[in-house]
């Protein structure tokens, strides 16, 4: 699989361009500090910090307990599995609310037809 395909897959999973760059860098190069990541990617530290925070919130990276902090990418396979589970949960929620949504839709359509 080409790097471009991985980039596209991560972006389809909701990663921003910066998140994708940071994640791939960490996955390929192992744990790194914020300033080293920013320097290697030629990005502002503020932008990388925001991306690291977002990736950590989404559980795509971990942070070491050492000082200075190092950021560690979780394995790509775990990311794929996590997103599969998220999609399954969203599909289940949609299935569970299907009848209510259809009922609401029918009442909207019925009102629109009767007002014409």
Backbone bond lengths (Angstrom), bond angles and torsions (degrees), N, CA, C in turn:
res aa  C-N    CA-C-N  psi(-1)  N-CA   C-N-CA  omega(-1)  CA-C   N-CA-C  phi
1 X - - - 1.455 - - 1.527 107.85 -
2 X 1.303 115.36 133.26 1.460 119.49 -178.51 1.526 111.13 -77.83
3 X 1.323 114.83 158.62 1.461 120.17 178.26 1.525 110.43 -59.61
4 X 1.326 116.84 -37.62 1.471 120.75 -179.85 1.529 110.61 -61.31
5 X 1.322 116.50 -36.81 1.466 119.65 179.57 1.527 110.56 -69.11
6 X 1.328 116.41 -38.42 1.466 120.49 176.97 1.526 109.71 -64.25
7 X 1.334 116.70 -44.81 1.470 121.53 178.61 1.520 109.82 -58.01
8 X 1.306 116.38 -47.33 1.469 120.94 -179.58 1.528 110.88 -62.75
9 X 1.329 116.77 -41.43 1.469 120.42 179.40 1.523 110.92 -63.20
10 X 1.335 117.34 -44.04 1.467 120.39 179.33 1.528 110.73 -64.16
11 X 1.313 116.89 -41.11 1.464 119.77 179.30 1.523 110.75 -66.23
12 X 1.330 117.68 -35.84 1.465 120.74 176.33 1.524 111.19 -67.60
13 X 1.322 116.65 -25.05 1.458 121.07 177.41 1.525 111.56 -82.66
14 X 1.332 116.86 -1.79 1.455 120.33 176.21 1.512 115.36 106.23
15 X 1.323 118.17 2.83 1.457 120.67 176.72 1.523 109.41 -71.18
16 X 1.320 116.67 139.04 1.464 120.11 171.72 1.527 107.73 -75.10
17 X 1.315 116.55 170.52 1.466 120.66 178.47 1.534 109.83 -59.62
18 X 1.326 116.69 -43.66 1.466 120.44 179.75 1.520 110.97 -66.62
19 X 1.337 117.44 -43.51 1.470 120.68 177.66 1.527 110.44 -56.83
20 X 1.311 115.89 -42.58 1.463 121.30 -179.94 1.518 110.42 -62.81
21 X 1.333 117.11 -47.10 1.465 121.05 179.62 1.531 110.52 -60.13
22 X 1.321 116.43 -46.74 1.462 121.17 -177.35 1.521 110.37 -65.25
23 X 1.332 117.27 -46.68 1.461 120.15 -179.19 1.529 110.76 -60.31
24 X 1.329 117.60 -48.99 1.467 120.77 -178.58 1.527 110.50 -61.84
25 X 1.327 116.98 -40.89 1.464 119.88 178.15 1.531 110.38 -58.85
26 X 1.327 116.45 -49.31 1.464 120.16 -178.83 1.531 111.68 -65.30
27 X 1.324 116.81 -39.85 1.461 120.47 -179.50 1.531 111.07 -64.32
28 X 1.312 116.45 -37.62 1.467 120.87 -178.72 1.521 112.88 -80.88
29 X 1.326 117.55 -34.42 1.458 121.36 -169.19 1.522 114.97 -110.89
30 X 1.320 117.42 -2.33 1.451 120.27 179.31 1.518 112.09 79.83
31 X 1.335 116.50 -172.75 1.469 121.74 -175.54 1.531 112.52 -59.45
32 X 1.331 114.90 137.55 1.467 121.76 177.96 1.515 110.26 -146.05
33 X 1.316 114.67 157.28 1.455 122.03 175.16 1.527 109.45 -82.81
34 X 1.324 114.69 160.47 1.458 121.92 -179.32 1.523 112.30 -51.62
35 X 1.307 116.99 -53.69 1.471 118.85 -174.13 1.520 112.12 -65.11
36 X 1.347 117.39 -32.10 1.468 120.44 177.63 1.526 111.21 -68.62
37 X 1.317 116.11 -38.27 1.473 120.65 177.97 1.521 109.40 -64.86
38 X 1.329 115.71 -48.41 1.473 120.38 -179.79 1.523 110.89 -59.07
39 X 1.316 116.17 -44.10 1.461 120.52 -179.39 1.527 111.29 -64.42
40 X 1.319 116.84 -46.50 1.462 120.93 -178.35 1.525 112.29 -63.34
41 X 1.328 116.54 -33.93 1.471 120.95 -177.97 1.527 112.87 -95.42
42 X 1.342 116.38 -1.15 1.470 121.87 -177.53 1.531 111.50 55.16
43 X 1.340 115.02 47.65 1.462 121.65 179.11 1.523 109.01 -122.52
44 X 1.329 116.27 155.49 1.456 120.78 175.54 1.522 109.37 -66.90
45 X 1.336 116.06 141.97 1.467 120.43 179.70 1.523 111.89 -58.07
46 X 1.320 117.50 -36.96 1.469 121.45 -179.47 1.538 110.37 -60.52
47 X 1.326 115.61 -42.18 1.467 120.40 -179.80 1.530 110.81 -67.67
48 X 1.321 116.42 -41.10 1.460 121.01 178.68 1.525 109.97 -67.89
49 X 1.318 117.56 -40.45 1.471 121.25 178.57 1.529 110.22 -58.67
50 X 1.328 116.24 -44.88 1.477 120.93 179.00 1.532 110.09 -62.02
51 X 1.315 116.21 -43.29 1.458 120.41 179.51 1.521 111.17 -64.40
52 X 1.323 116.94 -44.36 1.469 120.80 178.33 1.523 111.11 -60.81
53 X 1.329 116.28 -40.50 1.467 120.09 177.81 1.532 110.32 -62.42
54 X 1.336 115.84 -45.30 1.462 119.71 -179.99 1.530 111.64 -64.09
55 X 1.319 116.12 -43.84 1.465 120.19 179.46 1.530 111.10 -64.39
56 X 1.320 116.61 -37.72 1.461 120.33 178.45 1.527 110.51 -67.69
57 X 1.330 117.14 -42.16 1.461 121.60 178.12 1.531 110.65 -59.69
58 X 1.321 115.50 -38.32 1.465 120.77 -179.74 1.531 112.58 -83.49
59 X 1.332 116.26 1.32 1.470 123.00 179.03 1.523 112.74 64.94
60 X 1.335 116.43 33.12 1.459 121.95 178.09 1.526 111.64 -92.97
61 X 1.328 115.34 -19.04 1.456 121.24 175.44 1.524 108.62 -137.25
62 X 1.323 114.99 163.06 1.458 121.79 173.75 1.519 107.72 -120.60
63 X 1.322 115.83 163.10 1.452 121.65 178.59 1.516 107.95 -119.05
64 X 1.322 115.78 134.81 1.465 119.96 178.30 1.519 109.74 -69.28
65 X 1.313 115.91 162.09 1.463 119.82 176.96 1.531 110.76 -94.38
66 X 1.317 116.10 0.16 1.458 121.28 -179.21 1.525 110.26 -78.40
67 X 1.332 114.31 163.31 1.454 119.61 176.04 1.516 107.41 -119.23
68 X 1.321 120.93 122.97 1.458 126.97 4.00 1.533 111.69 -74.93
69 X 1.311 114.36 157.25 1.455 120.94 -178.52 1.525 110.73 -63.41
70 X 1.317 114.75 139.31 1.455 120.57 172.32 1.523 107.92 -120.44
71 X 1.311 115.24 146.37 1.454 121.85 -177.79 1.520 108.57 -107.25
72 X 1.329 115.73 138.78 1.457 122.81 -172.20 1.524 108.99 -129.57
73 X 1.322 117.31 126.50 1.470 121.11 178.08 1.523 109.52 -76.82
74 X 1.330 115.91 138.75 1.459 118.13 171.73 1.531 106.73 -77.77
75 X 1.327 117.94 157.20 1.465 119.82 -178.62 1.530 111.81 -59.23
76 X 1.317 115.18 143.97 1.467 121.94 -178.17 1.523 111.11 -57.53
77 X 1.319 116.77 -37.19 1.470 120.25 179.28 1.528 111.08 -59.55
78 X 1.333 116.61 -38.83 1.467 120.32 178.37 1.526 110.90 -65.75
79 X 1.322 117.31 -36.10 1.466 120.75 177.47 1.521 110.10 -63.59
80 X 1.315 115.87 -45.81 1.467 119.38 179.23 1.525 110.03 -60.80
81 X 1.323 116.86 -46.09 1.471 120.52 179.45 1.525 111.64 -61.50
82 X 1.334 116.67 -41.11 1.458 120.92 179.08 1.529 111.17 -61.80
83 X 1.326 116.62 -45.38 1.459 119.39 -179.89 1.522 112.10 -68.91
84 X 1.328 117.81 -32.66 1.470 119.97 174.88 1.522 109.60 -61.60
85 X 1.333 117.05 -44.16 1.461 121.04 178.69 1.532 111.47 -63.43
86 X 1.327 116.88 -41.90 1.465 120.67 178.43 1.524 110.17 -60.64
87 X 1.332 116.70 -45.46 1.470 120.37 179.86 1.533 110.71 -63.75
88 X 1.323 117.05 -39.35 1.464 120.24 177.92 1.528 110.64 -62.61
89 X 1.328 116.93 -43.44 1.463 120.93 179.48 1.525 111.21 -63.85
90 X 1.327 116.75 -40.39 1.468 119.91 178.36 1.521 110.81 -65.90
91 X 1.326 116.95 -40.71 1.466 120.50 178.00 1.527 110.69 -64.24
92 X 1.331 116.35 -40.84 1.470 120.53 178.91 1.526 110.24 -63.54
93 X 1.340 116.57 -43.60 1.464 120.25 178.67 1.523 110.89 -62.52
94 X 1.322 116.85 -40.29 1.461 120.57 178.42 1.520 109.98 -65.11
95 X 1.316 117.48 -42.61 1.462 121.35 178.26 1.522 110.67 -60.87
96 X 1.328 116.64 -42.83 1.460 121.19 -178.77 1.530 112.49 -67.18
97 X 1.315 117.51 -28.65 1.464 119.94 -179.32 1.532 112.18 -100.69
98 X 1.314 116.81 5.65 1.466 122.24 -176.32 1.525 112.88 -54.37
99 X 1.321 117.71 -52.18 1.464 120.75 -176.20 1.528 111.51 -63.15
100 X 1.320 116.47 -41.67 1.465 119.73 178.38 1.531 110.82 -63.53
101 X 1.329 116.52 -43.45 1.467 120.19 178.75 1.531 110.96 -62.77
102 X 1.329 116.69 -44.70 1.465 120.16 179.77 1.522 111.52 -63.84
103 X 1.323 117.10 -39.77 1.453 121.20 178.32 1.529 110.31 -62.65
104 X 1.312 115.86 -45.56 1.471 120.27 178.03 1.517 110.58 -61.93
105 X 1.319 116.27 -43.21 1.466 121.01 179.80 1.532 110.41 -61.26
106 X 1.312 116.51 -45.42 1.466 120.35 -179.38 1.532 111.21 -61.34
107 X 1.339 116.55 -40.25 1.465 118.88 179.77 1.529 111.08 -68.10
108 X 1.311 117.68 -34.94 1.476 120.66 177.32 1.515 110.28 -66.24
109 X 1.326 116.28 -46.29 1.465 121.03 -179.04 1.521 109.93 -64.58
110 X 1.334 117.51 -41.77 1.449 122.14 -179.65 1.523 110.39 -62.09
111 X 1.346 117.64 -43.82 1.470 122.18 178.77 1.521 110.69 -62.49
112 X 1.330 116.63 -42.50 1.452 120.92 -179.07 1.533 110.69 -64.55
113 X 1.318 117.11 -39.85 1.459 121.00 179.92 1.525 111.62 -69.22
114 X 1.329 116.09 -38.12 1.458 119.34 -177.20 1.525 111.14 -74.94
115 X 1.319 117.76 -23.01 1.470 119.24 179.58 1.516 112.30 -85.19
116 X 1.324 117.76 -8.85 1.467 120.70 179.00 1.491 112.70 -87.86
